[in-house]
């Protein structure tokens, strides 16, 4: 039995079954799914990176990066189906990609074990990391929806591994060793590879360079005090140049089509001619921290009527403020079209609320967002609408949904605790410190970045899970070595 469980084939078989379970029983779509599918179909069949226009024809856009539409177009070309008719094939292809992610997570765990001085247990670390990834429902269920998550997780896993090597070879302890230069001949090749993978990841998710930025910050911390400025500048230049290589065609296309320098998708994803509701989003940042409120308020803008009673009480400081919001929403609900005048009214509300409570806008709301995106049941794609708290009320309303929701909530906490325990075990060996500093700094940096977005979606931290799973695998090593 032990030999069977230690076999990668067994773990991959279980991983495949779990992902097919989600594909068969919990497949779904999201708001972005239709956008990606339209772009992919028009790109393949008409040679235009465009959406379907409401008035007929096509609307050329740049509001999404081209990596995922290119993947969809490839599946459409092979299967000769597109859109909804090709979703099963898309999900099966994503299942294969996610299985590769499981293997890569096992490899990352083995690398951390080697850096931690337990080279003899690298195989055990690989197996533990592979099993944790194989059984993780939070990453597995995203193979069953046409979104970028599966590809983003895979590319982030590869990038984690390469950058762990880069920061280790470029760390202060390596720089201080005699002959370290000879030991790190592959350093520059790894830097170039990291940059290229960062660029490839950016084609799917525009914030991927945050990983490169975290690594460069640490390298600057170690290299600059040791008068290694030339080495750090060379590292940053090479990494940046290689990151730009995959983005060149997309940048040229945007320059020709829109006459603008746009290597990334615009931060505010609006269609050409559509008004950017900056005032409304500024108002949201003074109170919005729960993902469930996103469905009820911001995602209805320009689509559905917004019900005042759906807005939580913490969005209003006074009854007079609530009345002002009600008056603007009454005008909006008549036309379902957001106007500059309505946006200006919300911009003024946001400025007043921030002036009264600046810490709320700049500290407490971001902190609450951070807690929410990390400590959540992650059931957005499942046919479950339960809540964890309050326990008694949720139990009375729907016991089955509450049990599933609470179970997933606790499972999420288990993964976080495993990662924390694995980090502590690895920290006892000095050889892992550069890798741990890098992984930790990236988790903090990405969390801070996500708190600034208009919609605090928990799925955006899933690209961090490969690092968490690899760290958690360290708990299952038999005899972690004491610090040297």
C-alpha positions in Angstrom: 0.0 0.0 0.0 2.8 2.4 0.9 4.5 1.7 -2.4 1.2 2.5 -4.3 0.7 5.7 -2.5 4.3 6.8 -3.1 3.9 6.3 -6.8 3.4 9.5 -8.9 1.1 7.6 -11.2 -1.3 7.0 -8.3 -1.3 10.6 -7.3 -1.9 11.7 -10.9 -4.7 9.2 -11.2 -6.4 10.6 -8.1 -5.8 14.2 -9.4 -7.3 13.3 -12.7 -10.4 11.8 -11.1 -10.9 14.9 -8.9 -10.7 17.2 -11.9 -13.0 15.2 -14.0 -15.5 15.2 -11.1 -15.5 19.0 -11.3 -15.7 18.9 -15.1 -18.7 16.6 -15.0 -20.6 17.9 -12.0 -19.5 21.5 -11.3 -18.6 23.0 -14.6 -19.4 26.6 -14.9 -18.7 30.0 -16.5 -17.8 33.4 -15.2 -18.3 37.0 -16.4 -15.0 36.9 -18.3 -15.6 33.5 -19.9 -17.9 34.8 -22.7 -15.4 37.7 -23.4 -12.5 35.2 -23.8 -14.6 32.9 -26.0 -15.8 35.7 -28.3 -12.3 37.1 -28.7 -10.9 33.6 -29.5 -13.6 32.8 -32.0 -13.3 36.1 -33.8 -9.5 35.8 -33.8 -9.6 32.3 -35.3 -12.4 32.8 -37.8 -12.0 36.4 -38.8 -8.4 37.3 -37.9 -9.5 40.1 -35.6 -8.9 40.3 -31.8 -12.4 41.5 -31.2 -15.7 41.0 -29.3 -19.1 40.7 -30.7 -20.7 44.2 -30.8 -24.2 44.7 -29.5 -25.2 46.4 -32.7 -23.8 43.5 -34.8 -20.3 43.1 -36.3 -17.2 43.0 -34.2 -15.6 45.5 -31.8 -11.8 45.4 -31.7 -10.5 45.5 -28.1 -7.5 45.3 -25.9 -9.2 44.8 -22.6 -7.8 41.2 -22.1 -4.3 39.8 -22.6 -4.0 37.5 -25.6 -2.6 34.4 -23.9 -5.9 32.7 -22.9 -7.7 33.6 -26.1 -4.8 32.1 -28.1 -5.2 28.9 -26.0 -8.9 28.8 -26.7 -8.4 29.5 -30.4 -5.9 26.6 -30.6 -8.5 24.3 -29.0 -11.2 25.6 -31.4 -8.9 25.0 -34.4 -8.2 21.4 -33.3 -11.7 20.4 -32.4 -13.5 22.5 -35.1 -15.9 23.8 -32.4 -16.0 27.1 -30.6 -17.7 28.8 -27.7 -20.0 26.7 -25.6 -19.7 23.7 -28.0 -15.9 23.5 -27.3 -16.0 23.9 -23.5 -15.6 20.2 -22.7 -12.5 20.1 -24.8 -11.2 23.3 -23.2 -11.8 21.8 -19.8 -10.0 18.5 -20.7 -7.1 20.5 -22.0 -7.0 22.5 -18.8 -7.1 19.3 -16.8 -3.8 18.2 -18.6 -2.3 21.6 -17.8 -3.3 21.3 -14.1 -1.8 17.8 -13.9 1.5 19.3 -15.1 1.1 21.9 -12.4 0.8 19.1 -9.8 4.1 17.7 -11.0 5.8 21.1 -11.0 4.6 21.7 -7.4 6.1 18.4 -6.4 9.3 19.5 -8.1 9.2 22.8 -6.2 8.8 20.9 -2.9 11.8 18.7 -3.8 13.9 21.8 -4.6 13.0 23.3 -1.2 14.0 20.1 0.5 17.4 20.1 -1.2 18.0 23.7 -0.2 16.9 22.7 3.3 19.7 20.1 3.6 17.5 17.1 3.3 18.6 16.0 -0.2 18.0 12.3 0.7 14.3 13.2 1.2 13.8 15.1 -2.0 11.8 12.2 -3.5 9.6 12.2 -0.4 9.1 15.9 -0.6 8.2 15.6 -4.3 5.6 12.9 -3.4 4.1 15.0 -0.6 3.9 18.1 -2.8 2.4 16.1 -5.6 -0.3 14.7 -3.3 -1.2 18.0 -1.7 -1.6 19.6 -5.2 -3.5 16.6 -6.5 -6.1 16.7 -3.7 -6.4 20.5 -3.6 -10.0 21.3 -4.7 -9.4 25.1 -4.8 -7.1 24.8 -7.8 -8.7 21.7 -9.3 -12.2 23.2 -9.7 -10.9 25.9 -12.0 -10.2 23.5 -14.8 -14.0 23.3 -15.1 -14.4 27.0 -16.1 -13.1 29.0 -19.1 -10.8 31.3 -17.1 -7.1 32.0 -16.9 -6.5 30.4 -13.5 -5.3 27.0 -14.6 -2.7 28.5 -17.0 -1.7 31.2 -14.5 -1.1 28.6 -11.7 1.0 26.5 -14.1 3.2 29.3 -15.2 3.6 30.7 -11.7 4.7 27.3 -10.5 7.4 27.2 -13.1 8.4 30.8 -12.3 8.5 30.0 -8.5 11.0 27.3 -9.1 13.3 29.3 -11.4 13.3 32.4 -9.2 14.0 30.3 -6.1 17.2 29.3 -7.8 17.9 32.8 -8.9 17.6 34.4 -5.5 19.5 31.6 -3.9 22.4 31.9 -6.3 22.3 35.7 -6.0 21.8 35.9 -2.2 24.3 37.4 0.3 25.4 34.0 1.5 26.4 32.9 -2.0 28.0 36.3 -2.8 30.1 35.9 0.3 31.5 32.5 -0.6 34.8 32.0 -2.3 34.4 30.7 -5.8 30.7 31.4 -5.7 30.9 32.8 -9.2 32.0 29.4 -10.5 29.2 27.7 -8.6 26.7 30.0 -10.3 27.6 29.8 -13.9 24.0 29.0 -14.7 22.8 32.2 -12.9 22.5 34.3 -16.0 20.7 31.5 -17.9 18.2 31.2 -15.0 17.7 35.0 -15.0 16.9 35.0 -18.7 14.6 32.0 -18.3 12.8 33.7 -15.4 12.3 36.9 -17.4 10.9 34.9 -20.4 8.5 32.9 -18.2 7.4 36.2 -16.6 6.6 37.6 -20.0 4.7 34.4 -20.9 2.8 34.6 -17.7 1.9 38.2 -18.4 0.2 37.1 -21.6 -2.3 35.4 -19.4 -2.3 37.7 -16.3 -0.9 41.2 -16.5 0.3 41.3 -12.9 2.7 38.4 -13.3 5.8 40.7 -13.3 5.1 41.1 -9.5 7.0 37.9 -9.1 10.1 39.3 -10.9 9.8 42.5 -9.0 9.8 40.6 -5.6 13.0 38.7 -6.7 14.7 41.9 -7.9 14.0 43.7 -4.6 15.6 40.9 -2.6 18.6 40.8 -4.9 19.0 44.5 -4.6 19.0 44.1 -0.8 21.8 41.6 -0.9 23.9 42.8 -3.9 23.9 46.6 -3.5 25.5 46.7 0.0 28.2 44.3 -1.3 29.1 46.7 -4.2 27.5 44.3 -6.7 25.5 47.1 -8.3 26.7 46.2 -11.8 25.6 42.6 -11.3 22.2 43.7 -10.0 21.7 46.2 -12.9 22.6 43.4 -15.4 20.2 41.1 -13.7 17.4 43.6 -13.8 18.2 44.5 -17.5 18.3 40.9 -18.7 15.2 39.9 -16.8 13.3 42.9 -18.0 14.4 42.4 -21.6 13.5 38.8 -21.6 10.1 39.6 -20.0 9.4 42.0 -22.9 10.1 39.4 -25.6 6.8 37.6 -25.5 4.9 40.9 -25.2 6.4 42.5 -28.3 3.7 41.3 -30.8 0.9 42.3 -28.5 2.5 45.8 -28.0 3.0 46.3 -31.7 -0.6 45.2 -32.4 -1.9 47.8 -29.9 0.3 50.5 -31.3 -1.0 49.9 -34.8 -4.6 49.4 -33.9 -5.1 52.0 -31.1 -2.1 54.3 -31.7 -1.0 53.9 -28.1 1.8 52.2 -26.2 -0.1 49.4 -24.4 2.0 46.4 -23.5 -0.6 45.3 -20.9 -4.3 45.2 -20.8 -5.8 48.4 -19.4 -6.2 48.4 -15.6 -9.9 49.5 -15.9 -11.4 47.0 -18.4 -13.8 49.2 -20.3 -14.9 48.9 -23.9 -14.0 51.6 -26.4 -16.5 54.5 -25.9 -17.6 53.2 -22.5 -17.2 55.5 -19.6 -14.7 54.6 -16.9 -16.6 54.8 -13.6 -13.7 56.0 -11.5 -15.9 57.9 -9.1 -18.1 54.9 -8.4 -15.0 52.7 -7.9 -13.4 55.3 -5.5 -16.6 55.2 -3.4 -16.5 51.3 -3.4 -13.0 51.5 -2.0 -14.3 53.2 1.1 -16.5 50.2 2.2 -16.3 47.2 -0.2 -14.4 44.2 1.3 -16.6 41.2 0.8 -16.7 39.4 -2.5 -20.5 38.6 -2.2 -21.2 42.4 -2.4 -19.4 42.5 -5.7 -22.3 40.6 -7.3 -24.9 42.9 -5.7 -23.4 46.3 -6.6 -20.4 46.9 -8.9 -21.0 44.0 -11.3 -24.5 45.3 -11.9 -23.3 48.6 -13.2 -24.5 49.3 -16.7 -26.3 46.0 -16.7 -29.0 45.8 -14.0 -30.7 48.0 -11.5 -28.8 48.4 -8.2 -31.0 47.9 -5.2 -30.2 50.3 -2.3 -31.1 47.6 0.2 -28.4 45.3 -1.2 -25.7 47.8 -0.2 -24.4 47.0 3.3 -24.8 49.5 6.1 -21.1 50.2 6.4 -21.3 52.0 3.0 -23.1 54.9 4.7 -21.9 57.1 7.5 -25.2 59.0 8.0 -28.8 58.8 6.9 -28.2 61.8 4.8 -25.5 60.1 2.9 -27.7 57.1 2.3 -30.4 59.4 0.8 -27.8 61.0 -1.5 -26.8 57.5 -2.8 -30.5 56.6 -3.2 -31.2 59.7 -5.3 -28.3 58.9 -7.7 -29.3 55.3 -8.0 -32.9 56.2 -8.7 -31.7 58.2 -11.7 -29.4 55.3 -12.8 -32.0 52.6 -12.4 -34.3 54.5 -14.8 -31.8 54.3 -17.7 -29.3 51.6 -16.6 -26.6 53.7 -18.1 -23.9 55.3 -15.9 -23.5 59.0 -16.6 -20.6 61.4 -15.9 -22.9 63.4 -13.6 -23.7 60.3 -11.5 -20.1 59.3 -11.4 -19.1 62.8 -10.2 -21.7 62.5 -7.4 -20.1 59.3 -6.2 -16.6 60.7 -6.5 -17.6 63.5 -4.1 -19.1 60.9 -1.7 -15.8 59.0 -1.8 -13.8 62.1 -1.1 -16.0 63.1 1.8 -15.9 59.6 3.3 -12.1 59.4 3.0 -11.6 62.8 4.5 -13.7 61.8 7.5 -12.0 58.4 8.0 -8.7 58.2 6.0 -7.5 55.2 8.0 -10.7 53.3 7.0 -10.1 53.8 3.3 -6.3 53.3 3.3 -5.8 50.8 6.1 -8.8 49.0 7.5 -10.7 48.3 4.3 -7.5 46.9 2.6 -6.8 44.8 5.7 -10.3 43.4 5.8 -10.0 42.6 2.0 -6.7 40.8 2.7 -8.3 38.7 5.4 -11.3 37.9 3.2 -9.4 36.8 0.1 -7.2 34.5 2.2 -9.7 33.1 4.7 -12.6 32.1 2.6 -14.4 28.8 1.7 -13.6 29.3 -2.0 -16.9 28.0 -3.2 -17.5 30.6 -5.9 -17.7 28.0 -8.7 -19.7 25.4 -6.8 -23.5 25.2 -6.6 -23.4 26.2 -2.9 -24.6 29.4 -1.5 -24.0 28.9 2.2 -22.2 31.1 4.7 -19.9 30.1 7.5 -20.9 32.8 9.9 -23.1 33.3 11.9 -23.0 29.5 12.6 -26.4 29.1 14.2 -28.2 31.2 11.6 -26.5 29.4 8.6 -27.2 26.0 10.2 -30.9 26.9 10.5 -31.2 28.2 7.0 -29.5 25.4 5.0 -27.6 22.7 6.9 -26.2 21.0 3.8 -24.8 24.1 2.3 -23.5 25.3 5.6 -21.7 22.0 6.2 -20.0 22.1 2.7 -19.1 25.8 3.2 -17.7 25.3 6.7 -15.7 22.2 5.5 -14.1 24.1 2.7 -13.4 27.1 5.0 -11.6 24.8 7.4 -9.7 23.0 4.6 -8.4 26.4 3.4 -7.2 27.1 6.9 -5.5 23.7 7.0 -3.5 24.5 3.8 -2.4 27.8 5.3 -1.4 26.2 8.5 0.6 23.5 6.7 2.4 26.2 4.7 3.2 28.1 7.9 4.5 25.0 9.6 6.6 24.1 6.5 8.1 27.6 6.5 9.1 27.2 10.1 10.7 23.9 9.5 12.7 25.2 6.5 13.7 28.3 8.4 15.9 26.2 10.7 18.3 25.7 7.8 20.2 28.8 6.6 20.3 27.5 3.0 16.6 28.0 2.6 16.5 31.6 3.9 16.8 33.3 0.4 13.9 31.1 -1.0 11.7 31.7 2.1 12.4 35.5 2.0 11.4 35.5 -1.7 8.3 33.4 -1.3 7.1 35.4 1.7 7.8 38.7 0.2 5.9 37.8 -2.9 2.9 36.6 -0.9 2.8 39.9 1.0 3.4 42.0 -2.2 0.6 40.2 -4.1 -1.8 40.5 -1.2 -1.1 44.2 -1.0 -1.7 44.6 -4.7 -5.0 42.7 -4.6 -6.4 45.0 -1.9 -6.1 47.9 -4.4 -8.3 46.2 -7.0 -11.9 47.2 -7.5 -13.2 43.7 -6.9 -11.5 41.6 -4.2 -11.9 38.2 -5.8 -10.5 35.3 -3.8 -9.5 33.5 -7.0 -6.7 36.0 -7.5 -4.6 34.4 -4.7 -4.8 30.9 -6.2 -1.5 31.6 -8.1 0.1 31.7 -4.6 -1.1 28.2 -3.8 1.8 26.4 -5.6 4.2 28.0 -3.1 1.9 27.2 -0.2 1.5 23.5 -1.2 5.3 23.1 -1.7 6.0 24.6 1.7 3.3 22.5 3.3 4.9 19.3 1.9 7.9 19.9 4.3 5.6 18.9 7.2 5.5 15.4 5.8 9.3 14.8 5.7 10.3 12.2 8.3 13.3 13.9 9.9 13.8 17.6 9.1 17.5 18.5 9.7 18.3 20.9 12.4 19.8 24.2 11.6 23.5 24.2 10.6 
